[in-house]
Every structure is written in C-alpha cells, then in structure tokens.
C-alpha cells in the first residue's frame, strides 16, 4: 500500500508540475541545464559526429562552427572519399578530395552544391544548438506544458511550431522533470497521419561549455523502425 501511495504521489506531483510551469519557464530551465554559462551565442568550436546507418558504412563529419563570425565548415568522410562545404557568411565553397574543381557527375553523386551545404549547415546548427535554438525568431512555443510517458519514463513536454517561412513541422521536446535535460524530441510533417520521426538522446558531451547529447538514435513515428544513430566523438 505504501508503494502504491508513493507512485500516486509521484504521478500527481508530475501532473501538478506540468500545470504550474509555463512553456517559457520550462525552456529557460532546459537552456540553463544545457548552456549554463550562456555560451551558445558566442560558440566557436569544432566537434565530430559519426553516423551509423543500417546496411551502410559509417559516415564521419567534422563540424566547425563560429556563430559570431557566421562561419561553418563541414568535412565529410565516407568510404575513403572526403568532401567539404564551407560558408563564410553568405560566401560558399565546396571541394572533393581537397580539390575545388569538381565534375558535374561527381557534384551530382555527392550532392556538392551550396544549396545542399546550407541544408546541412542548418541541420547541424539546429540540432546541436537545441534547446537554445528554440529562442530563435519564428519559433512558436505551445501555451501549455504537458506530461507524457514515453518509453517508460515520464517527461515534461513542450510543443513547438514555426512561423510560415521558418518551418512547417510540429515538434515535441521531452525534458526530464528533475534536471530539465532534453532526452527526446519528435516531429511530424502531418500529425494527423502520424508521420515524421522521434529521436532518443542518451549521454552528454561538453563542447565549448555546452552539454550536447552524446548519441541521437532516430526512429519512424509510425512503426518504430530504426533509421540510424549519430554519435558525438572527440570534442575539440
């Protein structure tokens, strides 16, 4: 009976927390956990990500990001081939195996265009800048914080949408109710269809004073199919 009473007390406590904490307060606490010294706006560092995908060889990516100077370099290595996207503000260059002269065939095969480079820049800056990136203009925080049990654990959940022209997906961010660490996020292209993906975050690595998830495992929402894992390695 005491065990049942304790469980009920914990459930009631978590539900009460979701009702009393606002979305702004939850985001503030999450940012305080992941970026306690407010380093994101001044971020100037490098980190390496290894991507594991079923049925494919690993892909290694070295990301160099200097937010104040608006510089971004991405060096990718896969199956002995290396290629780079480099941005200095709006200026963009690409290279393949260290050479800037790239045939149309190779450019198409490796998608070495500045448009693709911009997608990759936005991808890495957004995901590794979370939850701080939820302060960006055009981000719409849900009015209420909810509680949800996901994979057997109870979370405080923040719903996020975006202004037209910024993004079309609906996102849900799952935070530990005690530490406010971000441990799951999930997005839908069309929530009624249940499409999109969820990402499980485990472990932490500190990069430039910011606590970043060590691993990100990606799954489809619809059938829980495993898609791959990003692993943060050798922070510099």
Phi and psi restraints in degrees (value plus and minus 20) as a CYANA .aco file:
   2 UNK   PHI     -82.9   -42.9
   2 UNK   PSI     -58.1   -18.1
   3 UNK   PHI     -83.5   -43.5
   3 UNK   PSI     -64.1   -24.1
   4 UNK   PHI     -82.9   -42.9
   4 UNK   PSI     -61.5   -21.5
   5 UNK   PHI     -82.0   -42.0
   5 UNK   PSI     -60.1   -20.1
   6 UNK   PHI     -84.7   -44.7
   6 UNK   PSI     -63.5   -23.5
   7 UNK   PHI     -80.9   -40.9
   7 UNK   PSI     -65.5   -25.5
   8 UNK   PHI     -82.2   -42.2
   8 UNK   PSI     -60.3   -20.3
   9 UNK   PHI     -83.5   -43.5
   9 UNK   PSI     -60.6   -20.6
  10 UNK   PHI     -85.4   -45.4
  10 UNK   PSI     -62.6   -22.6
  11 UNK   PHI     -84.0   -44.0
  11 UNK   PSI     -63.9   -23.9
  12 UNK   PHI     -85.1   -45.1
  12 UNK   PSI     -59.4   -19.4
  13 UNK   PHI     -83.3   -43.3
  13 UNK   PSI     -63.8   -23.8
  14 UNK   PHI     -86.3   -46.3
  14 UNK   PSI     -60.8   -20.8
  15 UNK   PHI     -83.5   -43.5
  15 UNK   PSI     -59.8   -19.8
  16 UNK   PHI     -85.5   -45.5
  16 UNK   PSI     -59.0   -19.0
  17 UNK   PHI     -81.8   -41.8
  17 UNK   PSI     -63.5   -23.5
  18 UNK   PHI     -82.1   -42.1
  18 UNK   PSI     -53.6   -13.6
  19 UNK   PHI     -96.3   -56.3
  19 UNK   PSI     -47.4    -7.4
  20 UNK   PHI    -118.4   -78.4
  20 UNK   PSI     -42.5    -2.5
  21 UNK   PHI    -112.6   -72.6
  21 UNK   PSI     114.3   154.3
  22 UNK   PHI    -106.4   -66.4
  22 UNK   PSI     145.8   185.8
  23 UNK   PHI     -82.8   -42.8
  23 UNK   PSI     -58.2   -18.2
  24 UNK   PHI     -84.9   -44.9
  24 UNK   PSI     -61.4   -21.4
  25 UNK   PHI     -86.4   -46.4
  25 UNK   PSI     -60.8   -20.8
  26 UNK   PHI     -83.6   -43.6
  26 UNK   PSI     -64.6   -24.6
  27 UNK   PHI     -83.0   -43.0
  27 UNK   PSI     -60.8   -20.8
  28 UNK   PHI     -81.0   -41.0
  28 UNK   PSI     -62.8   -22.8
  29 UNK   PHI     -88.9   -48.9
  29 UNK   PSI     -57.1   -17.1
  30 UNK   PHI     -86.5   -46.5
  30 UNK   PSI     -61.7   -21.7
  31 UNK   PHI     -85.4   -45.4
  31 UNK   PSI     -58.8   -18.8
  32 UNK   PHI     -82.0   -42.0
  32 UNK   PSI     -51.9   -11.9
  33 UNK   PHI     -92.9   -52.9
  33 UNK   PSI     -69.1   -29.1
  34 UNK   PHI    -101.8   -61.8
  34 UNK   PSI     -47.8    -7.8
  35 UNK   PHI    -156.3  -116.3
  35 UNK   PSI      45.9    85.9
  36 UNK   PHI     -81.6   -41.6
  36 UNK   PSI     -46.3    -6.3
  37 UNK   PHI    -126.2   -86.2
  37 UNK   PSI      -8.3    31.7
  38 UNK   PHI      43.0    83.0
  38 UNK   PSI      24.9    64.9
  39 UNK   PHI    -108.4   -68.4
  39 UNK   PSI     -33.3     6.7
  40 UNK   PHI     -79.8   -39.8
  40 UNK   PSI     -64.4   -24.4
  41 UNK   PHI     -84.2   -44.2
  41 UNK   PSI     -44.1    -4.1
  42 UNK   PHI    -124.4   -84.4
  42 UNK   PSI      -4.9    35.1
  43 UNK   PHI     -78.1   -38.1
  43 UNK   PSI     108.0   148.0
  44 UNK   PHI    -170.6  -130.6
  44 UNK   PSI      68.8   108.8
  45 UNK   PHI    -181.1  -141.1
  45 UNK   PSI    -198.7  -158.7
  46 UNK   PHI    -149.1  -109.1
  46 UNK   PSI     131.9   171.9
  47 UNK   PHI    -172.1  -132.1
  47 UNK   PSI     135.6   175.6
  48 UNK   PHI    -134.7   -94.7
  48 UNK   PSI     116.6   156.6
  49 UNK   PHI    -145.9  -105.9
  49 UNK   PSI     106.1   146.1
  50 UNK   PHI    -123.6   -83.6
  50 UNK   PSI     107.0   147.0
  51 UNK   PHI    -125.8   -85.8
  51 UNK   PSI     102.9   142.9
  52 UNK   PHI    -123.6   -83.6
  52 UNK   PSI     106.6   146.6
  53 UNK   PHI    -150.5  -110.5
  53 UNK   PSI     112.9   152.9
  54 UNK   PHI     -76.5   -36.5
  54 UNK   PSI     112.7   152.7
  55 UNK   PHI      56.7    96.7
  55 UNK   PSI      -8.6    31.4
  56 UNK   PHI    -162.1  -122.1
  56 UNK   PSI     137.5   177.5
  57 UNK   PHI     -93.3   -53.3
  57 UNK   PSI     140.1   180.1
  58 UNK   PHI     -87.5   -47.5
  58 UNK   PSI     131.7   171.7
  59 UNK   PHI    -139.8   -99.8
  59 UNK   PSI     109.6   149.6
  60 UNK   PHI    -127.9   -87.9
  60 UNK   PSI     110.4   150.4
  61 UNK   PHI    -147.8  -107.8
  61 UNK   PSI     106.2   146.2
  62 UNK   PHI    -122.6   -82.6
  62 UNK   PSI      99.1   139.1
  63 UNK   PHI    -127.6   -87.6
  63 UNK   PSI     105.7   145.7
  64 UNK   PHI    -136.1   -96.1
  64 UNK   PSI      99.1   139.1
  65 UNK   PHI    -150.2  -110.2
  65 UNK   PSI     103.2   143.2
  66 UNK   PHI    -144.2  -104.2
  66 UNK   PSI      77.4   117.4
  67 UNK   PHI     -86.8   -46.8
  67 UNK   PSI     -66.5   -26.5
  68 UNK   PHI     -77.5   -37.5
  68 UNK   PSI     -57.7   -17.7
  69 UNK   PHI    -113.6   -73.6
  69 UNK   PSI     -18.7    21.3
  70 UNK   PHI      35.6    75.6
  70 UNK   PSI      27.4    67.4
  71 UNK   PHI    -135.9   -95.9
  71 UNK   PSI     122.6   162.6
  72 UNK   PHI    -169.2  -129.2
  72 UNK   PSI     107.3   147.3
  73 UNK   PHI    -144.9  -104.9
  73 UNK   PSI     116.5   156.5
  74 UNK   PHI    -148.3  -108.3
  74 UNK   PSI      95.2   135.2
  75 UNK   PHI    -129.2   -89.2
  75 UNK   PSI      98.6   138.6
  76 UNK   PHI    -132.3   -92.3
  76 UNK   PSI     117.7   157.7
  77 UNK   PHI    -150.0  -110.0
  77 UNK   PSI     107.1   147.1
  78 UNK   PHI    -173.3  -133.3
  78 UNK   PSI     107.9   147.9
  79 UNK   PHI      34.2    74.2
  79 UNK   PSI      19.0    59.0
  80 UNK   PHI      61.2   101.2
  80 UNK   PSI     -19.5    20.5
  81 UNK   PHI    -127.9   -87.9
  81 UNK   PSI     116.2   156.2
  82 UNK   PHI    -141.6  -101.6
  82 UNK   PSI     120.6   160.6
  83 UNK   PHI    -166.3  -126.3
  83 UNK   PSI     140.1   180.1
  84 UNK   PHI    -157.8  -117.8
  84 UNK   PSI     122.0   162.0
  85 UNK   PHI    -135.2   -95.2
  85 UNK   PSI     112.2   152.2
  86 UNK   PHI    -152.6  -112.6
  86 UNK   PSI     110.3   150.3
  87 UNK   PHI    -143.6  -103.6
  87 UNK   PSI     111.4   151.4
  88 UNK   PHI    -144.7  -104.7
  88 UNK   PSI      77.9   117.9
  89 UNK   PHI      36.4    76.4
  89 UNK   PSI    -137.9   -97.9
  90 UNK   PHI    -112.0   -72.0
  90 UNK   PSI     -29.5    10.5
  91 UNK   PHI     -96.6   -56.6
  91 UNK   PSI     114.4   154.4
  92 UNK   PHI    -152.0  -112.0
  92 UNK   PSI     116.5   156.5
  93 UNK   PHI    -154.3  -114.3
  93 UNK   PSI     135.9   175.9
  94 UNK   PHI    -153.4  -113.4
  94 UNK   PSI     135.9   175.9
  95 UNK   PHI    -169.9  -129.9
  95 UNK   PSI     136.4   176.4
  96 UNK   PHI    -150.4  -110.4
  96 UNK   PSI     100.8   140.8
  97 UNK   PHI      31.3    71.3
  97 UNK   PSI      19.6    59.6
  98 UNK   PHI      62.8   102.8
  98 UNK   PSI     -19.1    20.9
  99 UNK   PHI    -133.3   -93.3
  99 UNK   PSI     114.7   154.7
 100 UNK   PHI    -103.1   -63.1
 100 UNK   PSI     -40.0     0.0
 101 UNK   PHI    -103.8   -63.8
 101 UNK   PSI      93.6   133.6
 102 UNK   PHI    -146.0  -106.0
 102 UNK   PSI     111.2   151.2
 103 UNK   PHI     -88.4   -48.4
 103 UNK   PSI     136.2   176.2
 104 UNK   PHI     -81.9   -41.9
 104 UNK   PSI     -55.1   -15.1
 105 UNK   PHI     -84.0   -44.0
 105 UNK   PSI     -66.3   -26.3
 106 UNK   PHI     -89.2   -49.2
 106 UNK   PSI     -58.1   -18.1
 107 UNK   PHI     -80.7   -40.7
 107 UNK   PSI     -59.1   -19.1
 108 UNK   PHI     -91.5   -51.5
 108 UNK   PSI     -62.3   -22.3
 109 UNK   PHI     -82.8   -42.8
 109 UNK   PSI     -62.7   -22.7
 110 UNK   PHI    -119.1   -79.1
 110 UNK   PSI     -13.9    26.1
 111 UNK   PHI      31.9    71.9
 111 UNK   PSI      29.9    69.9
 112 UNK   PHI    -111.2   -71.2
 112 UNK   PSI      53.4    93.4
 113 UNK   PHI    -145.4  -105.4
 113 UNK   PSI     137.6   177.6
 114 UNK   PHI     -88.0   -48.0
 114 UNK   PSI     -48.6    -8.6
 115 UNK   PHI     -84.0   -44.0
 115 UNK   PSI     -64.0   -24.0
 116 UNK   PHI     -86.3   -46.3
 116 UNK   PSI     -59.4   -19.4
 117 UNK   PHI     -80.9   -40.9
 117 UNK   PSI     -58.1   -18.1
 118 UNK   PHI     -86.5   -46.5
 118 UNK   PSI     -58.8   -18.8
 119 UNK   PHI     -80.2   -40.2
 119 UNK   PSI     -64.9   -24.9
 120 UNK   PHI     -87.6   -47.6
 120 UNK   PSI     -58.5   -18.5
 121 UNK   PHI     -80.6   -40.6
 121 UNK   PSI     -67.3   -27.3
 122 UNK   PHI     -85.1   -45.1
 122 UNK   PSI     -57.9   -17.9
 123 UNK   PHI     -80.7   -40.7
 123 UNK   PSI     -74.5   -34.5
 124 UNK   PHI     -89.0   -49.0
 124 UNK   PSI     -58.4   -18.4
 125 UNK   PHI     -85.8   -45.8
 125 UNK   PSI     -59.7   -19.7
 126 UNK   PHI     -89.3   -49.3
 126 UNK   PSI     -74.9   -34.9
 127 UNK   PHI     -86.5   -46.5
 127 UNK   PSI     -61.2   -21.2
 128 UNK   PHI    -106.2   -66.2
 128 UNK   PSI     -24.1    15.9
 129 UNK   PHI    -119.1   -79.1
 129 UNK   PSI     -17.5    22.5
 130 UNK   PHI     -97.5   -57.5
 130 UNK   PSI     128.5   168.5
 131 UNK   PHI    -105.3   -65.3
 131 UNK   PSI     -16.3    23.7
 132 UNK   PHI     -81.1   -41.1
 132 UNK   PSI     -52.6   -12.6
 133 UNK   PHI     -85.8   -45.8
 133 UNK   PSI     -33.2     6.8
 134 UNK   PHI     -95.0   -55.0
 134 UNK   PSI     -21.0    19.0
 135 UNK   PHI    -110.9   -70.9
 135 UNK   PSI     -24.8    15.2
 136 UNK   PHI     -86.2   -46.2
 136 UNK   PSI     129.3   169.3
 137 UNK   PHI     -77.1   -37.1
 137 UNK   PSI     123.7   163.7
 138 UNK   PHI      71.3   111.3
 138 UNK   PSI     -24.2    15.8
 139 UNK   PHI    -108.4   -68.4
 139 UNK   PSI     110.3   150.3
 140 UNK   PHI    -134.1   -94.1
 140 UNK   PSI      88.5   128.5
 141 UNK   PHI     -99.4   -59.4
 141 UNK   PSI     119.6   159.6
 142 UNK   PHI     -81.2   -41.2
 142 UNK   PSI     130.7   170.7
 143 UNK   PHI     -91.1   -51.1
 143 UNK   PSI     -49.5    -9.5
 144 UNK   PHI    -142.6  -102.6
 144 UNK   PSI     125.2   165.2
 145 UNK   PHI    -110.5   -70.5
 145 UNK   PSI     113.9   153.9
 146 UNK   PHI    -136.0   -96.0
 146 UNK   PSI     146.8   186.8
 147 UNK   PHI    -130.2   -90.2
 147 UNK   PSI     124.4   164.4
 148 UNK   PHI    -171.7  -131.7
 148 UNK   PSI     118.1   158.1
 149 UNK   PHI    -110.7   -70.7
 149 UNK   PSI     103.0   143.0
 150 UNK   PHI    -152.0  -112.0
 150 UNK   PSI     104.1   144.1
 151 UNK   PHI      33.3    73.3
 151 UNK   PSI      18.2    58.2
 152 UNK   PHI      64.5   104.5
 152 UNK   PSI     -15.8    24.2
 153 UNK   PHI    -145.0  -105.0
 153 UNK   PSI     121.6   161.6
 154 UNK   PHI    -106.3   -66.3
 154 UNK   PSI     114.0   154.0
 155 UNK   PHI    -149.4  -109.4
 155 UNK   PSI     137.0   177.0
 156 UNK   PHI    -109.0   -69.0
 156 UNK   PSI     109.6   149.6
 157 UNK   PHI    -138.6   -98.6
 157 UNK   PSI     111.3   151.3
 158 UNK   PHI    -133.5   -93.5
 158 UNK   PSI     103.9   143.9
 159 UNK   PHI    -111.3   -71.3
 159 UNK   PSI     117.9   157.9
 160 UNK   PHI    -154.4  -114.4
 160 UNK   PSI     112.8   152.8
 161 UNK   PHI    -143.6  -103.6
 161 UNK   PSI     157.2   197.2
 162 UNK   PHI    -155.8  -115.8
 162 UNK   PSI     129.4   169.4
 163 UNK   PHI     -81.0   -41.0
 163 UNK   PSI     132.6   172.6
 164 UNK   PHI     -78.8   -38.8
 164 UNK   PSI     114.2   154.2
 165 UNK   PHI      75.6   115.6
 165 UNK   PSI     -37.2     2.8
 166 UNK   PHI    -119.8   -79.8
 166 UNK   PSI     -66.3   -26.3
 167 UNK   PHI    -191.1  -151.1
 167 UNK   PSI     134.9   174.9
 168 UNK   PHI    -132.0   -92.0
 168 UNK   PSI     -32.8     7.2
 169 UNK   PHI    -102.8   -62.8
 169 UNK   PSI     136.6   176.6
 170 UNK   PHI    -122.6   -82.6
 170 UNK   PSI     109.9   149.9
 171 UNK   PHI    -136.6   -96.6
 171 UNK   PSI     129.6   169.6
 172 UNK   PHI    -148.2  -108.2
 172 UNK   PSI     109.7   149.7
 173 UNK   PHI    -134.3   -94.3
 173 UNK   PSI     110.3   150.3
 174 UNK   PHI    -129.1   -89.1
 174 UNK   PSI     102.9   142.9
 175 UNK   PHI    -139.1   -99.1
 175 UNK   PSI     120.6   160.6
 176 UNK   PHI     -81.3   -41.3
 176 UNK   PSI     108.5   148.5
 177 UNK   PHI     -90.0   -50.0
 177 UNK   PSI     -33.1     6.9
 178 UNK   PHI    -118.0   -78.0
 178 UNK   PSI     -65.3   -25.3
 179 UNK   PHI    -120.5   -80.5
 179 UNK   PSI     -40.6    -0.6
 180 UNK   PHI      50.4    90.4
 180 UNK   PSI      -1.7    38.3
 181 UNK   PHI     -88.9   -48.9
 181 UNK   PSI     120.4   160.4
 182 UNK   PHI    -100.0   -60.0
 182 UNK   PSI     102.2   142.2
 183 UNK   PHI    -141.6  -101.6
 183 UNK   PSI     -35.4     4.6
 184 UNK   PHI    -169.9  -129.9
 184 UNK   PSI     125.7   165.7
 185 UNK   PHI    -161.3  -121.3
 185 UNK   PSI     139.7   179.7
 186 UNK   PHI    -169.0  -129.0
 186 UNK   PSI     120.3   160.3
 187 UNK   PHI    -156.5  -116.5
 187 UNK   PSI     134.2   174.2
 188 UNK   PHI    -149.1  -109.1
 188 UNK   PSI     116.6   156.6
 189 UNK   PHI     -98.0   -58.0
 189 UNK   PSI     -61.7   -21.7
 190 UNK   PHI    -160.2  -120.2
 190 UNK   PSI      82.5   122.5
 191 UNK   PHI     -82.6   -42.6
 191 UNK   PSI     -50.5   -10.5
 192 UNK   PHI     -84.6   -44.6
 192 UNK   PSI     -49.0    -9.0
 193 UNK   PHI    -107.3   -67.3
 193 UNK   PSI     -34.3     5.7
 194 UNK   PHI      51.3    91.3
 194 UNK   PSI       5.8    45.8
 195 UNK   PHI    -102.9   -62.9
 195 UNK   PSI    -183.3  -143.3
 196 UNK   PHI      63.7   103.7
 196 UNK   PSI    -183.1  -143.1
 197 UNK   PHI    -162.0  -122.0
 197 UNK   PSI     141.0   181.0
 198 UNK   PHI    -145.5  -105.5
 198 UNK   PSI     132.0   172.0
 199 UNK   PHI    -149.0  -109.0
 199 UNK   PSI     104.8   144.8
 200 UNK   PHI    -116.8   -76.8
 200 UNK   PSI     108.2   148.2
 201 UNK   PHI    -128.7   -88.7
 201 UNK   PSI     109.4   149.4
 202 UNK   PHI    -155.7  -115.7
 202 UNK   PSI     124.1   164.1
 203 UNK   PHI      51.9    91.9
 203 UNK   PSI     145.8   185.8
 204 UNK   PHI    -158.5  -118.5
 204 UNK   PSI     123.6   163.6
 205 UNK   PHI    -148.0  -108.0
 205 UNK   PSI     116.9   156.9
 206 UNK   PHI    -112.9   -72.9
 206 UNK   PSI     102.0   142.0
 207 UNK   PHI    -146.9  -106.9
 207 UNK   PSI      97.1   137.1
 208 UNK   PHI      35.4    75.4
 208 UNK   PSI      17.2    57.2
 209 UNK   PHI      62.9   102.9
 209 UNK   PSI     -16.7    23.3
 210 UNK   PHI    -131.5   -91.5
 210 UNK   PSI     113.7   153.7
 211 UNK   PHI    -104.1   -64.1
 211 UNK   PSI      86.2   126.2
 212 UNK   PHI    -124.8   -84.8
 212 UNK   PSI     126.7   166.7
 213 UNK   PHI     -79.9   -39.9
 213 UNK   PSI     116.6   156.6
 214 UNK   PHI     -90.9   -50.9
 214 UNK   PSI     -66.0   -26.0
 215 UNK   PHI    -150.3  -110.3
 215 UNK   PSI     127.1   167.1
 216 UNK   PHI    -149.1  -109.1
 216 UNK   PSI      93.0   133.0
 217 UNK   PHI    -124.3   -84.3
 217 UNK   PSI     106.4   146.4
 218 UNK   PHI    -124.5   -84.5
 218 UNK   PSI     117.4   157.4
 219 UNK   PHI    -161.0  -121.0
 219 UNK   PSI     131.6   171.6
 220 UNK   PHI     -93.3   -53.3
 220 UNK   PSI     121.4   161.4
 221 UNK   PHI     -84.5   -44.5
 221 UNK   PSI     -61.1   -21.1
 222 UNK   PHI     -85.1   -45.1
 222 UNK   PSI     -67.9   -27.9
 223 UNK   PHI    -145.9  -105.9
 223 UNK   PSI     -11.0    29.0
 224 UNK   PHI      42.2    82.2
 224 UNK   PSI       0.4    40.4
 225 UNK   PHI     -85.3   -45.3
 225 UNK   PSI     111.6   151.6
 226 UNK   PHI     -95.8   -55.8
 226 UNK   PSI     113.0   153.0
 227 UNK   PHI    -128.7   -88.7
 227 UNK   PSI     -53.8   -13.8
 228 UNK   PHI     139.6   179.6
 228 UNK   PSI     153.9   193.9
 229 UNK   PHI    -155.3  -115.3
 229 UNK   PSI     113.6   153.6
 230 UNK   PHI    -119.0   -79.0
 230 UNK   PSI     109.8   149.8
 231 UNK   PHI    -141.6  -101.6
 231 UNK   PSI     102.3   142.3
 232 UNK   PHI     -99.7   -59.7
 232 UNK   PSI     102.3   142.3
 233 UNK   PHI    -145.3  -105.3
 233 UNK   PSI     128.4   168.4
 234 UNK   PHI      22.0    62.0
 234 UNK   PSI      39.7    79.7
 235 UNK   PHI     -75.5   -35.5
 235 UNK   PSI     122.9   162.9
